[in-house]
Amino acid sequence: MKPVFCGIRTVWDTVGDGAFFCPGCGGDRNYRRLTGRRRLTVLGIPLARRGETGPVVECAACRARFAPDALDHPTTTRFSSMLREAVHTVTLAVLAAGGTTSRTVLDTAVGVVRDAGLDDCTQEQLYTVVEVLAADTGYGSGADPAAEACGATLAIELHEVLAPLAPHLAVPGRESVLLQGARIALADGPYGHAEREVLTVVGSALDLPAEDTARLLAAAARTPS
């Protein structure tokens, strides 16, 4: 077999690092972001440029390399935080639409938020935050709540929190977030118009088809609490 005297060699440079969810390892790992310079080598000596390659993301654990869009997937820690924030935001939106005068509703809301991982949540905390939200969006100002249900501020907030989560959450998970909001709204009786409007926005922000959102909300209303 004849020895190889020339070839193409890639020299990698590190241009960034951080933590990511490694598709190869299946867990949170450190990574290096690399760009490569290709060189023609003769007898192992680089002589001429042959362009650039990359960038790529290299896992510090398994050394596998991936396209940069691997960084779009949140780490497990970040995903858990996003999910907790989503449930908390939906809870506040439903409470703002339906009011916080019912202790049954507040009990249900606290249970939902604690189940999501915010163990220190209390009725008083939720009540205070909803009152601040009400003052900011106009809820409780004497206007018709139905007309205010999906005001621009509240709708934007829901989309900002839920839309980034939706691509990383399977359909049953997205449906679960919606149904947790429905559970709070139904704690004191049938949906109010404002509550239904808010939950419709939640379904849209979670990238659920409108007909699926309507079906899920109707099924939840028929299910005994």
Backbone torsions as a table, in degrees:
resi	resn	phi	psi	omega
1	MET	NA	126.8	-177.6
2	LYS	-73.7	138.9	177.8
3	PRO	-68.9	149.8	178.4
4	VAL	-93.8	118.3	-177.1
5	PHE	-96.5	-18.8	-178.3
6	CYS	-138.9	160.4	-179.8
7	GLY	179.4	-172.7	179.0
8	ILE	-110.2	127.6	179.0
9	ARG	-118.9	139.5	178.0
10	THR	-106.8	126.0	176.0
11	VAL	-102.9	121.9	-175.4
12	TRP	-98.1	139.0	175.9
13	ASP	-119.7	136.4	177.3
14	THR	-82.6	125.1	-179.4
15	VAL	-117.5	2.6	178.9
16	GLY	176.9	166.2	176.7
17	ASP	-154.8	175.3	-179.6
18	GLY	163.6	-157.6	178.2
19	ALA	-118.2	143.8	178.1
20	PHE	-150.8	171.2	174.6
21	PHE	-91.7	111.4	-175.0
22	CYS	-77.8	121.3	177.2
23	PRO	-64.7	-25.1	179.7
24	GLY	-80.1	-50.2	179.8
25	CYS	-75.0	-31.2	-176.5
26	GLY	78.2	30.6	179.2
27	GLY	-160.3	178.2	178.9
28	ASP	-73.2	128.6	-178.6
29	ARG	-141.8	162.2	169.7
30	ASN	-79.5	153.1	178.6
31	TYR	-138.2	161.6	169.0
32	ARG	-119.6	134.9	173.8
33	ARG	-93.6	123.3	-172.0
34	LEU	-119.9	145.5	166.6
35	THR	-122.3	146.8	-174.6
36	GLY	-117.9	146.3	173.8
37	ARG	-116.5	119.4	-178.2
38	ARG	-88.9	136.0	-177.9
39	ARG	-132.4	139.9	169.3
40	LEU	-77.9	126.9	-179.6
41	THR	-117.2	143.0	174.0
42	VAL	-126.7	121.9	-175.9
43	LEU	55.7	34.4	177.5
44	GLY	82.1	0.4	-178.5
45	ILE	-102.8	122.0	179.2
46	PRO	-69.3	129.7	-176.3
47	LEU	-119.1	-41.6	-173.2
48	ALA	-138.3	146.0	178.1
49	ARG	-72.5	142.7	175.0
50	ARG	-130.1	35.0	175.6
51	GLY	91.9	-176.7	-178.7
52	GLU	-117.2	160.1	177.5
53	THR	-139.1	164.8	-176.7
54	GLY	91.5	-165.9	2.6
55	PRO	-74.9	159.5	175.4
56	VAL	-133.1	164.1	176.7
57	VAL	-113.1	123.8	-178.5
58	GLU	-110.6	125.9	177.6
59	CYS	-71.7	132.0	-179.6
60	ALA	-71.4	-18.6	-177.8
61	ALA	-91.7	-57.7	-175.5
62	CYS	-95.7	-8.6	178.5
63	ARG	67.3	7.2	175.6
64	ALA	-70.2	151.4	-178.7
65	ARG	-116.8	141.7	-175.0
66	PHE	-135.3	162.0	174.3
67	ALA	-65.2	154.9	-177.5
68	PRO	-57.8	-23.5	-178.9
69	ASP	-69.2	-6.2	172.7
70	ALA	-61.7	-24.7	180.0
71	LEU	-75.3	-11.7	179.3
72	ASP	-71.0	-23.9	179.9
73	HIS	-79.1	125.7	-178.6
74	PRO	-68.2	151.4	172.0
75	THR	-65.5	164.2	179.1
76	THR	-58.9	-41.3	179.4
77	THR	-63.3	-45.6	179.7
78	ARG	-65.6	-40.2	180.0
79	PHE	-61.8	-43.5	178.8
80	SER	-61.2	-40.8	178.7
81	SER	-64.9	-42.0	178.7
82	MET	-62.4	-40.1	-178.7
83	LEU	-67.9	-42.0	177.5
84	ARG	-61.6	-43.5	-179.9
85	GLU	-64.5	-36.5	179.6
86	ALA	-63.9	-48.6	-179.8
87	VAL	-63.4	-41.1	179.8
88	HIS	-63.9	-42.6	-179.0
89	THR	-66.7	-42.9	177.4
90	VAL	-61.6	-42.0	178.8
91	THR	-59.2	-47.7	-179.8
92	LEU	-63.7	-39.8	-179.4
93	ALA	-64.2	-43.0	179.8
94	VAL	-66.5	-41.4	178.2
95	LEU	-64.5	-40.4	179.4
96	ALA	-63.6	-34.9	-179.7
97	ALA	-77.1	-34.6	-174.0
98	GLY	-102.2	-10.8	-179.0
99	GLY	93.7	161.8	-177.0
100	THR	-122.4	24.6	-178.1
101	THR	-81.0	-19.1	-177.6
102	SER	-90.2	123.7	177.1
103	ARG	-67.3	-32.3	178.0
104	THR	-61.9	-42.8	178.8
105	VAL	-64.3	-44.9	-179.9
106	LEU	-65.0	-38.8	176.3
107	ASP	-60.0	-45.0	-180.0
108	THR	-63.8	-43.1	-179.1
109	ALA	-62.6	-43.5	178.9
110	VAL	-61.4	-42.3	179.1
111	GLY	-61.7	-42.1	179.6
112	VAL	-63.2	-46.6	-178.1
113	VAL	-67.1	-39.8	178.1
114	ARG	-66.4	-39.0	177.9
115	ASP	-61.4	-27.2	179.3
116	ALA	-78.9	-8.9	176.4
117	GLY	118.0	-3.1	177.8
118	LEU	-94.9	79.9	-169.1
119	ASP	-66.1	-23.5	-175.1
120	ASP	-94.0	10.6	180.0
121	CYS	-66.5	140.3	178.0
122	THR	-131.3	164.5	176.2
123	GLN	-59.3	-41.6	-177.4
124	GLU	-62.6	-39.9	178.9
125	GLN	-63.2	-47.4	-179.7
126	LEU	-62.6	-43.6	-179.3
127	TYR	-59.9	-45.1	-178.2
128	THR	-64.1	-44.8	-178.8
129	VAL	-64.8	-40.3	179.7
130	VAL	-65.8	-37.8	177.7
131	GLU	-63.5	-39.7	177.0
132	VAL	-65.3	-43.0	178.2
133	LEU	-62.0	-40.8	179.4
134	ALA	-61.3	-42.2	178.9
135	ALA	-65.4	-33.1	-176.9
136	ASP	-77.6	-34.6	-175.3
137	THR	-101.5	-9.3	-179.9
138	GLY	100.2	-4.6	177.2
139	TYR	-62.0	140.0	177.3
140	GLY	78.7	10.2	-178.2
141	SER	-89.0	0.9	-179.6
142	GLY	105.0	-10.9	177.5
143	ALA	-77.6	164.8	179.4
144	ASP	-63.9	118.5	-178.4
145	PRO	-59.4	-35.8	-179.5
146	ALA	-61.5	-35.9	-179.7
147	ALA	-73.4	-23.1	-176.4
148	GLU	-98.9	-4.7	-165.7
149	ALA	-50.8	-45.2	-178.8
150	CYS	-116.9	53.9	175.5
151	GLY	-57.1	157.8	-173.7
152	ALA	-57.1	-41.6	-176.8
153	THR	-61.8	-46.0	-178.0
154	LEU	-68.4	-42.8	-180.0
155	ALA	-63.0	-41.8	179.0
156	ILE	-63.4	-42.7	180.0
157	GLU	-60.8	-44.2	179.4
158	LEU	-62.6	-44.4	-179.7
159	HIS	-66.3	-38.2	-179.2
160	GLU	-64.1	-34.0	-177.7
161	VAL	-87.5	-40.5	-171.9
162	LEU	-87.2	-36.4	-175.5
163	ALA	-60.1	-42.0	178.6
164	PRO	-66.0	-25.0	-178.9
165	LEU	-79.5	-35.8	-171.1
166	ALA	-52.3	-44.8	-177.6
167	PRO	-64.6	-19.2	-176.0
168	HIS	-104.1	7.0	-177.1
169	LEU	-122.4	126.7	179.1
170	ALA	-63.6	160.7	-177.0
171	VAL	-53.1	-47.4	179.0
172	PRO	-58.8	-34.6	178.3
173	GLY	-67.6	-41.5	177.9
174	ARG	-65.3	-40.1	178.1
175	GLU	-63.9	-36.5	179.8
176	SER	-63.1	-41.2	178.1
177	VAL	-61.5	-43.6	177.8
178	LEU	-61.7	-44.8	-176.0
179	LEU	-70.0	-26.9	174.3
180	GLN	-66.2	-39.2	174.1
181	GLY	-64.4	-40.0	178.6
182	ALA	-63.3	-38.7	179.0
183	ARG	-59.3	-40.8	178.5
184	ILE	-66.9	-45.0	-178.2
185	ALA	-62.2	-33.5	-176.2
186	LEU	-88.3	-2.3	-175.4
187	ALA	-62.3	-28.3	-179.3
188	ASP	-114.8	18.4	178.7
189	GLY	129.3	-170.5	-178.0
190	PRO	-59.1	159.8	177.4
191	TYR	-56.4	136.1	164.2
192	GLY	-79.2	162.2	-179.6
193	HIS	-59.1	-42.0	-179.3
194	ALA	-64.4	-41.2	179.2
195	GLU	-63.3	-42.9	179.4
196	ARG	-63.2	-40.1	179.2
197	GLU	-63.2	-43.2	178.7
198	VAL	-63.0	-44.5	-179.6
199	LEU	-65.6	-31.3	175.3
200	THR	-64.9	-40.7	176.0
201	VAL	-64.4	-39.9	177.8
202	VAL	-58.1	-46.5	178.9
203	GLY	-60.7	-41.9	179.1
204	SER	-64.1	-44.5	-179.0
205	ALA	-65.3	-27.7	178.2
206	LEU	-87.7	7.3	177.8
207	ASP	62.2	36.5	173.0
208	LEU	-94.1	135.6	176.3
209	PRO	-57.0	145.9	-176.5
210	ALA	-57.4	-38.7	-178.8
211	GLU	-68.6	-32.4	177.3
212	ASP	-70.5	-39.7	176.9
213	THR	-60.4	-47.3	179.6
214	ALA	-61.5	-41.3	-179.7
215	ARG	-64.0	-44.8	-178.6
216	LEU	-64.9	-41.8	179.8
217	LEU	-66.1	-39.2	179.1
218	ALA	-66.7	-41.8	179.5
219	ALA	-64.4	-40.1	178.6
220	ALA	-63.2	-37.1	-179.3
221	ALA	-68.1	-26.2	-179.6
222	ARG	-87.5	-12.8	-176.6
223	THR	-85.0	124.9	179.3
224	PRO	-60.5	139.5	179.6
225	SER	-79.0	NA	NA
